[in-house]
Amino acid sequence: MRMVADGTLVAPIAAACRSRKTNNRRLFVDGDGRGPWARRWRDLQALYADDLGGASTLSEFQLGLVGTAATLRCELERIEGRLSLGEDVDLDQFGRLAGHYRRICETLGIERRKRVLPSVEDYVASLTDEAVA
């Protein structure tokens, strides 16, 4: 039994009554999760979770958004691949997917950060310092 916010006790749901996805026995509700799309999705999901401090620090809601962001990115990459082959794609759909992806990343707090690069003089000086040492 566990206590919820209002103080009532709730019995846990038995594993046999939950879906395989909920029990972490399957990656997706349908499909086997072994294809290239699923492997890329898994990689992106792990990378995005790491960007946010690790999967163990995220709520179930945040994990769902991370999965949705990974799904949208996989689809964007699939469309980009078709474009690279010269195939026709629905650019309206591509734009809408990109907008949804950006908004989900914004909601999660994933943001573009400007990299601070050294000036050319500082870089050359660091190379000379390394050569002397």
WONOR-V21728 format. One record per pair of residues at least 12 apart in sequence whose C-alpha atoms are under 10 Angstrom apart, sorted by sequence separation. I is the first residue (numbers start at 1). GAP is how many residues later the second one is. If there is no record, write none. Layout:
BEGIN
{{I;GAP} {I;GAP}}
END
This chain:
BEGIN
{{1;12} {79;12} {49;13} {49;14} {52;14} {79;14} {80;14} {27;15} {48;15} {79;15} {49;16} {48;17} {49;17} {76;17} {77;17} {45;18} {48;18} {49;18} {76;18} {45;19} {47;19} {48;19} {75;19} {76;19} {45;20} {46;20} {45;21} {46;21} {48;21} {76;21} {44;22} {45;22} {48;22} {72;22} {75;22} {76;22} {44;23} {45;23} {47;23} {75;23} {45;24} {46;24} {73;24} {42;25} {44;25} {45;25} {72;25} {73;25} {76;25} {41;26} {44;26} {45;26} {72;26} {41;27} {43;27} {44;27} {72;27} {73;27} {41;28} {42;28} {45;28} {69;28} {72;28} {73;28} {41;29} {42;29} {44;29} {72;29} {73;29} {40;30} {41;30} {44;30} {71;30} {72;30} {40;31} {41;31} {69;31} {70;31} {38;32} {41;32} {68;32} {69;32} {72;32} {38;33} {40;33} {41;33} {68;33} {69;33} {37;34} {40;34} {41;34} {69;34} {69;35} {70;35} {38;36} {65;36} {68;36} {69;36} {37;37} {40;37} {68;37} {37;38} {66;38} {65;39} {66;39} {69;39} {37;40} {65;40} {37;41} {62;42} {65;42} {66;42} {65;43} {62;45} {63;45} {62;46} {52;56} {48;57} {52;57} {51;58} {52;58} {49;59} {51;59} {48;60} {51;60} {49;61} {48;62}}
END
